[in-house]
Amino acid sequence: MLFLVAALLLLGVVMGTVAHAPLSFTVVAAVVIGVWLMVFAIRERHGRRRGTSG
């Protein structure tokens, strides 16, 4: 229950910050986070393939 409350509080803070930030900043931040997640996913997938074959 405490984890849920903390997650909702963090979500509220983040959404509040995005609401007050300029649109261009929000778009750039979203693109940076998206690229970061894609790189992470590709590295994870590549690492798991290499680890199981060796």
N, C-alpha and C positions, 0 to 999 in steps of 0.2 A: 504494500500500500504506500509506503514511504517513497519507493522508487517511482511509482505512478505520479505522486504529488510533485516530486522533483522534476520528472520529465515534463509534466504540464507547465510547471513554473518556468523551466528553461525554454520551452516552446513559446510561452507568452512573452518572454523577454526578447527572444529572437524575432518573433513576428512584430513586436512593437518597434524594434530597431529598424526592421525592413520598411515598416510603414512610414517612418520618418526620414528614411534615407532617400536621396534622389534616385529616380528610375534608372539612370545610366549606371550608377554605382551598384545598384541591385542586380542589373543584368550582367555586369562584369563579374561581380562576386559569384553569381550563379554559374557562369561559364567556367570560372576558375575552379569552383568546387566540382563541377561536372567532369572537367578534364582530369582533375586529381583522382576522382573515383574511377574513371575509365582506366587510367594508368595503373591504379592499384588492382583493379580487377584483372587486367591483362597480366600483370606480374604474378598475381596469385595463380591464375590458370596456368601460366608457363611454368611456374615453380612446382606445381602439383604434377604436371605431366612429366617433368624431368625427374622428380623424386621417385615416382612409381616405376619408371623404366630402368632406373639404375639400381 
